[in-house]
Amino acid sequence: MPFADVSAASLTFRPDAPSMPVLDRMDRDAGPLRLSLRLLGASHQAVVATPDGLIAETLAYRSSLGPDLPESFSQRVGAWRHRYECTVETLAVPELRRRVRTLRDRAVLRTGEPDLLVGVFGADPDAVTALEVTGTAPLTWRTVHAYPQYGEVVTTTSSVASVS
């Protein structure tokens, strides 16, 4: 899918979206879990393989679906619970640029196996999607989607943990 100039109000969250074309990805093991964080352009898809089945979340602009950006979502697959939370902030240009610069600098400074992946999209260097593994016990990750043309930053935090 080519880059589309969208805003937070255009995004759709889906826990059941099919696999989408991946530009880059980061995979991590966390005990019996396997996380695949996928950069889809100005979008992301996270897929967690559990012993009881797959858990997925996709946040993307999908012209075939109406916008739907919930503040929170929870699902259970067997003995595993997936929690997702989303915040949308409207920022002044200097603050948005500062946050994006911090993300890009952190990504460049990583050595060894990176836990932060940043993609830049469109003509604006501040139009980024960042995917970050933030923990493995429990398995947690964060994504940041910056839409500088609207001054918006969409941040998601997610986790998968055993219910018991």
C-alpha positions as CSV (number, residue, x, y, z in Angstrom):
1,M,0.0,0.0,0.0
2,P,1.5,3.4,-0.9
3,F,2.0,6.1,1.7
4,A,-1.2,8.0,2.4
5,D,-1.4,11.3,4.2
6,V,-3.8,10.5,7.0
7,S,-4.6,11.7,10.5
8,A,-5.5,9.8,13.7
9,A,-9.2,10.1,12.8
10,S,-8.5,8.0,9.7
11,L,-7.0,5.0,11.5
12,T,-8.6,1.7,12.1
13,F,-7.7,-0.8,14.8
14,R,-8.4,-4.5,14.1
15,P,-7.5,-7.6,16.2
16,D,-8.4,-9.8,13.3
17,A,-6.8,-8.2,10.2
18,P,-5.0,-10.5,7.8
19,S,-1.3,-10.3,7.4
20,M,-0.3,-7.2,5.5
21,P,2.7,-6.4,3.4
22,V,5.7,-5.8,5.7
23,L,8.4,-3.1,5.1
24,D,10.5,-4.2,8.1
25,R,10.0,-6.3,11.2
26,M,11.4,-7.1,14.6
27,D,10.9,-10.5,16.2
28,R,11.4,-11.4,19.9
29,D,11.0,-14.5,22.1
30,A,9.6,-14.1,25.6
31,G,9.3,-17.5,27.2
32,P,6.7,-19.5,25.3
33,L,5.6,-16.4,23.3
34,R,7.0,-15.1,20.0
35,L,6.3,-11.4,19.1
36,S,6.6,-10.1,15.6
37,L,6.4,-6.3,15.4
38,R,5.8,-5.4,11.8
39,L,6.3,-2.0,10.2
40,L,3.6,-1.5,7.5
41,G,4.4,2.0,6.5
42,A,2.6,4.6,8.5
43,S,1.0,1.6,10.3
44,H,1.9,-1.3,12.4
45,Q,0.9,-4.9,13.0
46,A,1.9,-7.0,16.0
47,V,1.4,-10.7,16.0
48,V,2.1,-12.9,19.1
49,A,2.3,-16.7,18.7
50,T,1.2,-18.3,21.9
51,P,0.9,-22.0,22.8
52,D,-2.9,-21.5,22.4
53,G,-3.0,-19.6,19.1
54,L,-2.2,-16.3,17.5
55,I,-3.0,-12.9,19.0
56,A,-2.8,-9.9,16.6
57,E,-3.3,-6.2,16.5
58,T,-3.2,-3.9,13.5
59,L,-3.4,-0.2,13.4
60,A,-3.6,1.2,9.9
61,Y,-5.4,3.4,7.4
62,R,-7.7,1.1,5.5
63,S,-9.7,2.7,2.8
64,S,-12.1,-0.2,2.8
65,L,-13.0,0.2,6.5
66,G,-14.3,3.1,8.4
67,P,-12.1,4.7,11.1
68,D,-12.1,3.0,14.5
69,L,-9.5,3.9,17.1
70,P,-10.5,2.6,20.5
71,E,-8.8,3.9,23.6
72,S,-8.6,0.3,24.9
73,F,-9.1,-3.2,23.9
74,S,-8.7,-6.6,25.5
75,Q,-8.9,-10.2,24.2
76,R,-8.2,-13.6,25.5
77,V,-6.7,-16.5,23.6
78,G,-6.6,-19.6,25.7
79,A,-4.6,-18.9,28.8
80,W,-3.3,-15.6,27.4
81,R,-4.7,-12.0,27.7
82,H,-3.8,-9.3,25.2
83,R,-4.3,-5.7,26.4
84,Y,-4.1,-2.6,24.1
85,E,-4.3,1.0,25.0
86,C,-4.2,4.0,22.7
87,T,-3.7,7.8,23.2
88,V,-3.9,10.6,20.7
89,E,-2.1,13.8,21.5
90,T,-2.2,17.1,19.5
91,L,1.2,18.8,19.9
92,A,2.8,22.0,18.9
93,V,5.3,21.5,16.1
94,P,8.4,22.0,18.3
95,E,7.2,19.3,20.8
96,L,6.3,16.9,18.0
97,R,9.7,17.4,16.4
98,R,11.5,16.9,19.8
99,R,9.7,13.6,20.4
100,V,10.4,12.3,16.9
101,R,14.1,13.3,17.1
102,T,14.4,11.5,20.5
103,L,12.9,8.3,18.9
104,R,15.2,8.5,15.9
105,D,18.3,9.2,18.1
106,R,17.5,6.2,20.4
107,A,17.1,3.9,17.4
108,V,20.5,5.0,16.0
109,L,22.2,4.5,19.4
110,R,21.0,0.9,19.8
111,T,23.7,-1.8,19.5
112,G,23.4,-5.5,19.3
113,E,19.8,-6.8,18.9
114,P,17.7,-3.6,18.5
115,D,14.5,-3.2,20.4
116,L,13.4,-0.1,18.6
117,L,12.5,0.2,14.9
118,V,11.7,3.6,13.3
119,G,10.4,4.1,9.8
120,V,10.0,7.5,8.1
121,F,7.3,8.0,5.5
122,G,6.3,10.6,3.0
123,A,8.2,13.8,2.4
124,D,8.2,15.0,6.1
125,P,11.1,13.5,8.2
126,D,8.8,13.8,11.3
127,A,6.2,11.4,9.7
128,V,7.4,8.3,11.5
129,T,6.2,5.0,12.9
130,A,8.2,3.6,15.8
131,L,7.9,0.1,17.2
132,E,9.5,-0.8,20.5
133,V,9.7,-3.9,22.6
134,T,9.5,-2.6,26.2
135,G,9.5,-5.8,28.2
136,T,9.6,-9.6,28.0
137,A,8.2,-10.6,31.5
138,P,5.4,-9.8,30.8
139,L,5.7,-9.3,27.0
140,T,5.1,-5.6,26.3
141,W,5.5,-3.2,23.4
142,R,4.8,0.3,22.4
143,T,4.2,2.0,19.1
144,V,4.3,5.7,18.1
145,H,2.7,7.1,15.0
146,A,3.5,10.7,14.2
147,Y,1.4,12.7,11.8
148,P,3.2,16.1,11.7
149,Q,0.8,17.6,9.1
150,Y,-1.9,17.4,11.8
151,G,0.4,17.8,14.9
152,E,-0.8,14.4,16.1
153,V,1.0,11.6,17.9
154,V,-0.8,8.3,18.3
155,T,0.8,6.1,21.0
156,T,-0.2,2.5,21.7
157,T,0.9,0.3,24.6
158,S,0.2,-3.4,24.5
159,S,0.9,-6.5,26.5
160,V,0.3,-10.3,26.5
161,A,0.4,-12.2,29.7
162,S,-0.7,-15.4,31.2
163,V,-4.2,-15.2,32.7
164,S,-3.3,-17.5,35.6
